[in-house]
């Protein structure tokens, strides 16, 4: 059973840790949205990180 207060990734719905949540909330590039560590990579300033396999250049 999923805890209703457990933060989840805005893209995949996976539960995220408090550390991942805090990282998202303190970085303006996420615009207040929460993402798992895998999806946080899509917001990297490095183009090579944004276009990793599986990313396909879109969200």
mmCIF file of the N, C-alpha and C atoms, coordinates in Angstrom:
data_MODEL
# 
_entry.id   MODEL 
# 
loop_
_atom_site.group_PDB 
_atom_site.id 
_atom_site.type_symbol 
_atom_site.label_atom_id 
_atom_site.label_alt_id 
_atom_site.label_comp_id 
_atom_site.label_asym_id 
_atom_site.label_entity_id 
_atom_site.label_seq_id 
_atom_site.pdbx_PDB_ins_code 
_atom_site.Cartn_x 
_atom_site.Cartn_y 
_atom_site.Cartn_z 
_atom_site.occupancy 
_atom_site.B_iso_or_equiv 
_atom_site.pdbx_formal_charge 
_atom_site.auth_seq_id 
_atom_site.auth_comp_id 
_atom_site.auth_asym_id 
_atom_site.auth_atom_id 
_atom_site.pdbx_PDB_model_num 
ATOM 1   N N  . UNK A 1 1  ? 0.846  -1.181 0.000   1.00 0.00 ? 1  UNK A N  1 
ATOM 2   C CA . UNK A 1 1  ? 0.000  0.000  0.000   1.00 0.00 ? 1  UNK A CA 1 
ATOM 3   C C  . UNK A 1 1  ? 0.889  1.242  0.000   1.00 0.00 ? 1  UNK A C  1 
ATOM 4   N N  . UNK A 1 2  ? 0.546  2.208  -0.808  1.00 0.00 ? 2  UNK A N  1 
ATOM 5   C CA . UNK A 1 2  ? 1.323  3.431  -0.932  1.00 0.00 ? 2  UNK A CA 1 
ATOM 6   C C  . UNK A 1 2  ? 0.871  4.455  0.094   1.00 0.00 ? 2  UNK A C  1 
ATOM 7   N N  . UNK A 1 3  ? 1.834  5.058  0.760   1.00 0.00 ? 3  UNK A N  1 
ATOM 8   C CA . UNK A 1 3  ? 1.545  6.122  1.709   1.00 0.00 ? 3  UNK A CA 1 
ATOM 9   C C  . UNK A 1 3  ? 1.127  7.361  0.923   1.00 0.00 ? 3  UNK A C  1 
ATOM 10  N N  . UNK A 1 4  ? -0.028 7.914  1.230   1.00 0.00 ? 4  UNK A N  1 
ATOM 11  C CA . UNK A 1 4  ? -0.547 9.070  0.502   1.00 0.00 ? 4  UNK A CA 1 
ATOM 12  C C  . UNK A 1 4  ? 0.364  10.287 0.617   1.00 0.00 ? 4  UNK A C  1 
ATOM 13  N N  . UNK A 1 5  ? 1.190  10.343 1.664   1.00 0.00 ? 5  UNK A N  1 
ATOM 14  C CA . UNK A 1 5  ? 2.075  11.481 1.863   1.00 0.00 ? 5  UNK A CA 1 
ATOM 15  C C  . UNK A 1 5  ? 3.449  11.281 1.238   1.00 0.00 ? 5  UNK A C  1 
ATOM 16  N N  . UNK A 1 6  ? 3.697  10.103 0.702   1.00 0.00 ? 6  UNK A N  1 
ATOM 17  C CA . UNK A 1 6  ? 4.988  9.816  0.081   1.00 0.00 ? 6  UNK A CA 1 
ATOM 18  C C  . UNK A 1 6  ? 5.071  10.566 -1.248  1.00 0.00 ? 6  UNK A C  1 
ATOM 19  N N  . UNK A 1 7  ? 6.115  11.388 -1.431  1.00 0.00 ? 7  UNK A N  1 
ATOM 20  C CA . UNK A 1 7  ? 6.238  12.116 -2.697  1.00 0.00 ? 7  UNK A CA 1 
ATOM 21  C C  . UNK A 1 7  ? 6.517  11.167 -3.859  1.00 0.00 ? 7  UNK A C  1 
ATOM 22  N N  . UNK A 1 8  ? 6.003  11.518 -5.028  1.00 0.00 ? 8  UNK A N  1 
ATOM 23  C CA . UNK A 1 8  ? 6.201  10.699 -6.220  1.00 0.00 ? 8  UNK A CA 1 
ATOM 24  C C  . UNK A 1 8  ? 6.701  11.550 -7.376  1.00 0.00 ? 8  UNK A C  1 
ATOM 25  N N  . UNK A 1 9  ? 7.334  10.898 -8.324  1.00 0.00 ? 9  UNK A N  1 
ATOM 26  C CA . UNK A 1 9  ? 7.860  11.555 -9.518  1.00 0.00 ? 9  UNK A CA 1 
ATOM 27  C C  . UNK A 1 9  ? 6.698  12.036 -10.389 1.00 0.00 ? 9  UNK A C  1 
ATOM 28  N N  . UNK A 1 10 ? 6.803  13.258 -10.874 1.00 0.00 ? 10 UNK A N  1 
ATOM 29  C CA . UNK A 1 10 ? 5.754  13.838 -11.719 1.00 0.00 ? 10 UNK A CA 1 
ATOM 30  C C  . UNK A 1 10 ? 5.655  13.143 -13.074 1.00 0.00 ? 10 UNK A C  1 
ATOM 31  N N  . UNK A 1 11 ? 6.708  12.452 -13.488 1.00 0.00 ? 11 UNK A N  1 
ATOM 32  C CA . UNK A 1 11 ? 6.686  11.801 -14.797 1.00 0.00 ? 11 UNK A CA 1 
ATOM 33  C C  . UNK A 1 11 ? 6.308  10.330 -14.744 1.00 0.00 ? 11 UNK A C  1 
ATOM 34  N N  . UNK A 1 12 ? 6.877  9.591  -13.798 1.00 0.00 ? 12 UNK A N  1 
ATOM 35  C CA . UNK A 1 12 ? 6.641  8.143  -13.792 1.00 0.00 ? 12 UNK A CA 1 
ATOM 36  C C  . UNK A 1 12 ? 5.803  7.663  -12.610 1.00 0.00 ? 12 UNK A C  1 
ATOM 37  N N  . UNK A 1 13 ? 5.593  8.516  -11.618 1.00 0.00 ? 13 UNK A N  1 
ATOM 38  C CA . UNK A 1 13 ? 4.784  8.134  -10.472 1.00 0.00 ? 13 UNK A CA 1 
ATOM 39  C C  . UNK A 1 13 ? 5.511  7.308  -9.428  1.00 0.00 ? 13 UNK A C  1 
ATOM 40  N N  . UNK A 1 14 ? 6.788  7.046  -9.649  1.00 0.00 ? 14 UNK A N  1 
ATOM 41  C CA . UNK A 1 14 ? 7.579  6.274  -8.689  1.00 0.00 ? 14 UNK A CA 1 
ATOM 42  C C  . UNK A 1 14 ? 7.754  7.076  -7.406  1.00 0.00 ? 14 UNK A C  1 
ATOM 43  N N  . UNK A 1 15 ? 7.681  6.398  -6.272  1.00 0.00 ? 15 UNK A N  1 
ATOM 44  C CA . UNK A 1 15 ? 7.928  7.078  -5.005  1.00 0.00 ? 15 UNK A CA 1 
ATOM 45  C C  . UNK A 1 15 ? 9.373  7.556  -4.976  1.00 0.00 ? 15 UNK A C  1 
ATOM 46  N N  . UNK A 1 16 ? 9.577  8.753  -4.442  1.00 0.00 ? 16 UNK A N  1 
ATOM 47  C CA . UNK A 1 16 ? 10.924 9.304  -4.359  1.00 0.00 ? 16 UNK A CA 1 
ATOM 48  C C  . UNK A 1 16 ? 11.300 9.513  -2.897  1.00 0.00 ? 16 UNK A C  1 
ATOM 49  N N  . UNK A 1 17 ? 12.589 9.573  -2.657  1.00 0.00 ? 17 UNK A N  1 
ATOM 50  C CA . UNK A 1 17 ? 13.080 9.755  -1.295  1.00 0.00 ? 17 UNK A CA 1 
ATOM 51  C C  . UNK A 1 17 ? 12.939 11.218 -0.875  1.00 0.00 ? 17 UNK A C  1 
ATOM 52  N N  . UNK A 1 18 ? 13.073 11.446 0.411   1.00 0.00 ? 18 UNK A N  1 
ATOM 53  C CA . UNK A 1 18 ? 13.043 12.822 0.908   1.00 0.00 ? 18 UNK A CA 1 
ATOM 54  C C  . UNK A 1 18 ? 14.207 13.610 0.332   1.00 0.00 ? 18 UNK A C  1 
ATOM 55  N N  . UNK A 1 19 ? 15.340 12.945 0.140   1.00 0.00 ? 19 UNK A N  1 
ATOM 56  C CA . UNK A 1 19 ? 16.512 13.607 -0.443  1.00 0.00 ? 19 UNK A CA 1 
ATOM 57  C C  . UNK A 1 19 ? 16.221 14.058 -1.878  1.00 0.00 ? 19 UNK A C  1 
ATOM 58  N N  . UNK A 1 20 ? 15.591 13.194 -2.668  1.00 0.00 ? 20 UNK A N  1 
ATOM 59  C CA . UNK A 1 20 ? 15.226 13.558 -4.042  1.00 0.00 ? 20 UNK A CA 1 
ATOM 60  C C  . UNK A 1 20 ? 14.216 14.707 -4.035  1.00 0.00 ? 20 UNK A C  1 
ATOM 61  N N  . UNK A 1 21 ? 13.253 14.627 -3.136  1.00 0.00 ? 21 UNK A N  1 
ATOM 62  C CA . UNK A 1 21 ? 12.245 15.689 -3.021  1.00 0.00 ? 21 UNK A CA 1 
ATOM 63  C C  . UNK A 1 21 ? 12.899 17.021 -2.684  1.00 0.00 ? 21 UNK A C  1 
ATOM 64  N N  . UNK A 1 22 ? 13.753 17.017 -1.666  1.00 0.00 ? 22 UNK A N  1 
ATOM 65  C CA . UNK A 1 22 ? 14.418 18.248 -1.248  1.00 0.00 ? 22 UNK A CA 1 
ATOM 66  C C  . UNK A 1 22 ? 15.284 18.821 -2.363  1.00 0.00 ? 22 UNK A C  1 
ATOM 67  N N  . UNK A 1 23 ? 15.954 17.942 -3.097  1.00 0.00 ? 23 UNK A N  1 
ATOM 68  C CA . UNK A 1 23 ? 16.788 18.386 -4.208  1.00 0.00 ? 23 UNK A CA 1 
ATOM 69  C C  . UNK A 1 23 ? 15.937 19.111 -5.252  1.00 0.00 ? 23 UNK A C  1 
ATOM 70  N N  . UNK A 1 24 ? 14.793 18.544 -5.574  1.00 0.00 ? 24 UNK A N  1 
ATOM 71  C CA . UNK A 1 24 ? 13.906 19.171 -6.560  1.00 0.00 ? 24 UNK A CA 1 
ATOM 72  C C  . UNK A 1 24 ? 13.380 20.519 -6.067  1.00 0.00 ? 24 UNK A C  1 
ATOM 73  N N  . UNK A 1 25 ? 12.992 20.561 -4.809  1.00 0.00 ? 25 UNK A N  1 
ATOM 74  C CA . UNK A 1 25 ? 12.389 21.781 -4.273  1.00 0.00 ? 25 UNK A CA 1 
ATOM 75  C C  . UNK A 1 25 ? 13.386 22.920 -4.111  1.00 0.00 ? 25 UNK A C  1 
ATOM 76  N N  . UNK A 1 26 ? 14.667 22.602 -4.017  1.00 0.00 ? 26 UNK A N  1 
ATOM 77  C CA . UNK A 1 26 ? 15.672 23.653 -3.853  1.00 0.00 ? 26 UNK A CA 1 
ATOM 78  C C  . UNK A 1 26 ? 16.331 24.056 -5.169  1.00 0.00 ? 26 UNK A C  1 
ATOM 79  N N  . UNK A 1 27 ? 15.957 23.412 -6.267  1.00 0.00 ? 27 UNK A N  1 
ATOM 80  C CA . UNK A 1 27 ? 16.526 23.744 -7.571  1.00 0.00 ? 27 UNK A CA 1 
ATOM 81  C C  . UNK A 1 27 ? 15.457 24.348 -8.475  1.00 0.00 ? 27 UNK A C  1 
ATOM 82  N N  . UNK A 1 28 ? 15.652 25.600 -8.879  1.00 0.00 ? 28 UNK A N  1 
ATOM 83  C CA . UNK A 1 28 ? 14.641 26.270 -9.697  1.00 0.00 ? 28 UNK A CA 1 
ATOM 84  C C  . UNK A 1 28 ? 14.395 25.605 -11.050 1.00 0.00 ? 28 UNK A C  1 
ATOM 85  N N  . UNK A 1 29 ? 15.345 24.826 -11.536 1.00 0.00 ? 29 UNK A N  1 
ATOM 86  C CA . UNK A 1 29 ? 15.151 24.203 -12.854 1.00 0.00 ? 29 UNK A CA 1 
ATOM 87  C C  . UNK A 1 29 ? 13.990 23.212 -12.869 1.00 0.00 ? 29 UNK A C  1 
ATOM 88  N N  . UNK A 1 30 ? 13.558 22.752 -11.695 1.00 0.00 ? 30 UNK A N  1 
ATOM 89  C CA . UNK A 1 30 ? 12.447 21.803 -11.631 1.00 0.00 ? 30 UNK A CA 1 
ATOM 90  C C  . UNK A 1 30 ? 11.099 22.507 -11.468 1.00 0.00 ? 30 UNK A C  1 
ATOM 91  N N  . UNK A 1 31 ? 11.132 23.813 -11.289 1.00 0.00 ? 31 UNK A N  1 
ATOM 92  C CA . UNK A 1 31 ? 9.912  24.619 -11.229 1.00 0.00 ? 31 UNK A CA 1 
ATOM 93  C C  . UNK A 1 31 ? 8.903  24.092 -10.200 1.00 0.00 ? 31 UNK A C  1 
ATOM 94  N N  . UNK A 1 32 ? 9.423  23.638 -9.057  1.00 0.00 ? 32 UNK A N  1 
ATOM 95  C CA . UNK A 1 32 ? 8.553  23.171 -7.985  1.00 0.00 ? 32 UNK A CA 1 
ATOM 96  C C  . UNK A 1 32 ? 7.993  21.773 -8.164  1.00 0.00 ? 32 UNK A C  1 
ATOM 97  N N  . UNK A 1 33 ? 8.340  21.111 -9.261  1.00 0.00 ? 33 UNK A N  1 
ATOM 98  C CA . UNK A 1 33 ? 7.858  19.753 -9.496  1.00 0.00 ? 33 UNK A CA 1 
ATOM 99  C C  . UNK A 1 33 ? 8.849  18.749 -8.924  1.00 0.00 ? 33 UNK A C  1 
ATOM 100 N N  . UNK A 1 34 ? 8.355  17.567 -8.610  1.00 0.00 ? 34 UNK A N  1 
ATOM 101 C CA . UNK A 1 34 ? 9.187  16.521 -8.024  1.00 0.00 ? 34 UNK A CA 1 
ATOM 102 C C  . UNK A 1 34 ? 9.476  15.445 -9.061  1.00 0.00 ? 34 UNK A C  1 
ATOM 103 N N  . UNK A 1 35 ? 10.743 15.014 -9.113  1.00 0.00 ? 35 UNK A N  1 
ATOM 104 C CA . UNK A 1 35 ? 11.162 13.995 -10.066 1.00 0.00 ? 35 UNK A CA 1 
ATOM 105 C C  . UNK A 1 35 ? 12.089 12.999 -9.396  1.00 0.00 ? 35 UNK A C  1 
ATOM 106 N N  . UNK A 1 36 ? 12.018 11.743 -9.827  1.00 0.00 ? 36 UNK A N  1 
ATOM 107 C CA . UNK A 1 36 ? 12.956 10.732 -9.351  1.00 0.00 ? 36 UNK A CA 1 
ATOM 108 C C  . UNK A 1 36 ? 14.339 11.073 -9.906  1.00 0.00 ? 36 UNK A C  1 
ATOM 109 N N  . UNK A 1 37 ? 15.365 10.459 -9.351  1.00 0.00 ? 37 UNK A N  1 
ATOM 110 C CA . UNK A 1 37 ? 16.730 10.790 -9.777  1.00 0.00 ? 37 UNK A CA 1 
ATOM 111 C C  . UNK A 1 37 ? 16.939 10.507 -11.258 1.00 0.00 ? 37 UNK A C  1 
ATOM 112 N N  . UNK A 1 38 ? 16.290 9.493  -11.785 1.00 0.00 ? 38 UNK A N  1 
ATOM 113 C CA . UNK A 1 38 ? 16.430 9.181  -13.211 1.00 0.00 ? 38 UNK A CA 1 
ATOM 114 C C  . UNK A 1 38 ? 15.864 10.310 -14.070 1.00 0.00 ? 38 UNK A C  1 
ATOM 115 N N  . UNK A 1 39 ? 14.718 10.840 -13.702 1.00 0.00 ? 39 UNK A N  1 
ATOM 116 C CA . UNK A 1 39 ? 14.109 11.910 -14.493 1.00 0.00 ? 39 UNK A CA 1 
ATOM 117 C C  . UNK A 1 39 ? 14.727 13.275 -14.212 1.00 0.00 ? 39 UNK A C  1 
ATOM 118 N N  . UNK A 1 40 ? 15.388 13.433 -13.075 1.00 0.00 ? 40 UNK A N  1 
ATOM 119 C CA . UNK A 1 40 ? 16.096 14.684 -12.802 1.00 0.00 ? 40 UNK A CA 1 
ATOM 120 C C  . UNK A 1 40 ? 17.185 14.912 -13.843 1.00 0.00 ? 40 UNK A C  1 
ATOM 121 N N  . UNK A 1 41 ? 17.739 13.845 -14.374 1.00 0.00 ? 41 UNK A N  1 
ATOM 122 C CA . UNK A 1 41 ? 18.805 13.953 -15.377 1.00 0.00 ? 41 UNK A CA 1 
ATOM 123 C C  . UNK A 1 41 ? 18.332 14.683 -16.628 1.00 0.00 ? 41 UNK A C  1 
ATOM 124 N N  . UNK A 1 42 ? 17.062 14.624 -16.913 1.00 0.00 ? 42 UNK A N  1 
ATOM 125 C CA . UNK A 1 42 ? 16.531 15.280 -18.113 1.00 0.00 ? 42 UNK A CA 1 
ATOM 126 C C  . UNK A 1 42 ? 16.567 16.798 -18.005 1.00 0.00 ? 42 UNK A C  1 
ATOM 127 N N  . UNK A 1 43 ? 16.779 17.290 -16.802 1.00 0.00 ? 43 UNK A N  1 
ATOM 128 C CA . UNK A 1 43 ? 16.826 18.732 -16.592 1.00 0.00 ? 43 UNK A CA 1 
ATOM 129 C C  . UNK A 1 43 ? 18.249 19.235 -16.429 1.00 0.00 ? 43 UNK A C  1 
ATOM 130 N N  . UNK A 1 44 ? 19.209 18.379 -16.685 1.00 0.00 ? 44 UNK A N  1 
ATOM 131 C CA . UNK A 1 44 ? 20.610 18.745 -16.548 1.00 0.00 ? 44 UNK A CA 1 
ATOM 132 C C  . UNK A 1 44 ? 20.971 19.830 -17.559 1.00 0.00 ? 44 UNK A C  1 
ATOM 133 N N  . UNK A 1 45 ? 21.905 20.678 -17.188 1.00 0.00 ? 45 UNK A N  1 
ATOM 134 C CA . UNK A 1 45 ? 22.377 21.713 -18.101 1.00 0.00 ? 45 UNK A CA 1 
ATOM 135 C C  . UNK A 1 45 ? 23.233 21.115 -19.212 1.00 0.00 ? 45 UNK A C  1 
ATOM 136 N N  . UNK A 1 46 ? 23.682 19.899 -19.026 1.00 0.00 ? 46 UNK A N  1 
ATOM 137 C CA . UNK A 1 46 ? 24.535 19.228 -20.007 1.00 0.00 ? 46 UNK A CA 1 
ATOM 138 C C  . UNK A 1 46 ? 23.659 18.519 -21.047 1.00 0.00 ? 46 UNK A C  1 
ATOM 139 N N  . UNK A 1 47 ? 23.735 18.918 -22.316 1.00 0.00 ? 47 UNK A N  1 
ATOM 140 C CA . UNK A 1 47 ? 22.915 18.276 -23.345 1.00 0.00 ? 47 UNK A CA 1 
ATOM 141 C C  . UNK A 1 47 ? 23.136 16.770 -23.439 1.00 0.00 ? 47 UNK A C  1 
ATOM 142 N N  . UNK A 1 48 ? 24.335 16.312 -23.170 1.00 0.00 ? 48 UNK A N  1 
ATOM 143 C CA . UNK A 1 48 ? 24.607 14.876 -23.244 1.00 0.00 ? 48 UNK A CA 1 
ATOM 144 C C  . UNK A 1 48 ? 23.783 14.104 -22.222 1.00 0.00 ? 48 UNK A C  1 
ATOM 145 N N  . UNK A 1 49 ? 23.509 14.694 -21.082 1.00 0.00 ? 49 UNK A N  1 
ATOM 146 C CA . UNK A 1 49 ? 22.702 14.026 -20.059 1.00 0.00 ? 49 UNK A CA 1 
ATOM 147 C C  . UNK A 1 49 ? 21.225 14.025 -20.439 1.00 0.00 ? 49 UNK A C  1 
ATOM 148 N N  . UNK A 1 50 ? 20.772 15.083 -21.089 1.00 0.00 ? 50 UNK A N  1 
ATOM 149 C CA . UNK A 1 50 ? 19.353 15.163 -21.451 1.00 0.00 ? 50 UNK A CA 1 
ATOM 150 C C  . UNK A 1 50 ? 18.981 14.123 -22.488 1.00 0.00 ? 50 UNK A C  1 
ATOM 151 N N  . UNK A 1 51 ? 19.911 13.742 -23.312 1.00 0.00 ? 51 UNK A N  1 
ATOM 152 C CA . UNK A 1 51 ? 19.592 12.856 -24.433 1.00 0.00 ? 51 UNK A CA 1 
ATOM 153 C C  . UNK A 1 51 ? 20.156 11.458 -24.232 1.00 0.00 ? 51 UNK A C  1 
ATOM 154 N N  . UNK A 1 52 ? 20.094 10.968 -23.027 1.00 0.00 ? 52 UNK A N  1 
ATOM 155 C CA . UNK A 1 52 ? 20.541 9.611  -22.729 1.00 0.00 ? 52 UNK A CA 1 
ATOM 156 C C  . UNK A 1 52 ? 19.577 8.605  -23.350 1.00 0.00 ? 52 UNK A C  1 
ATOM 157 N N  . UNK A 1 53 ? 20.051 7.394  -23.613 1.00 0.00 ? 53 UNK A N  1 
ATOM 158 C CA . UNK A 1 53 ? 19.145 6.359  -24.139 1.00 0.00 ? 53 UNK A CA 1 
ATOM 159 C C  . UNK A 1 53 ? 17.916 6.214  -23.254 1.00 0.00 ? 53 UNK A C  1 
ATOM 160 N N  . UNK A 1 54 ? 16.797 6.103  -23.875 1.00 0.00 ? 54 UNK A N  1 
ATOM 161 C CA . UNK A 1 54 ? 15.543 6.003  -23.140 1.00 0.00 ? 54 UNK A CA 1 
ATOM 162 C C  . UNK A 1 54 ? 14.873 7.349  -22.986 1.00 0.00 ? 54 UNK A C  1 
ATOM 163 N N  . UNK A 1 55 ? 15.641 8.417  -23.105 1.00 0.00 ? 55 UNK A N  1 
ATOM 164 C CA . UNK A 1 55 ? 15.074 9.750  -22.981 1.00 0.00 ? 55 UNK A CA 1 
ATOM 165 C C  . UNK A 1 55 ? 14.366 10.181 -24.249 1.00 0.00 ? 55 UNK A C  1 
ATOM 166 N N  . UNK A 1 56 ? 14.896 9.817  -25.375 1.00 0.00 ? 56 UNK A N  1 
ATOM 167 C CA . UNK A 1 56 ? 14.337 10.102 -26.686 1.00 0.00 ? 56 UNK A CA 1 
ATOM 168 C C  . UNK A 1 56 ? 13.988 11.574 -26.888 1.00 0.00 ? 56 UNK A C  1 
ATOM 169 N N  . UNK A 1 57 ? 14.631 12.433 -26.103 1.00 0.00 ? 57 UNK A N  1 
ATOM 170 C CA . UNK A 1 57 ? 14.473 13.863 -26.322 1.00 0.00 ? 57 UNK A CA 1 
ATOM 171 C C  . UNK A 1 57 ? 13.129 14.440 -25.938 1.00 0.00 ? 57 UNK A C  1 
ATOM 172 N N  . UNK A 1 58 ? 12.315 13.678 -25.244 1.00 0.00 ? 58 UNK A N  1 
ATOM 173 C CA . UNK A 1 58 ? 11.022 14.213 -24.822 1.00 0.00 ? 58 UNK A CA 1 
ATOM 174 C C  . UNK A 1 58 ? 10.703 13.713 -23.429 1.00 0.00 ? 58 UNK A C  1 
ATOM 175 N N  . UNK A 1 59 ? 9.718  14.307 -22.841 1.00 0.00 ? 59 UNK A N  1 
ATOM 176 C CA . UNK A 1 59 ? 9.319  13.914 -21.496 1.00 0.00 ? 59 UNK A CA 1 
ATOM 177 C C  . UNK A 1 59 ? 8.161  12.979 -21.620 1.00 0.00 ? 59 UNK A C  1 
# 
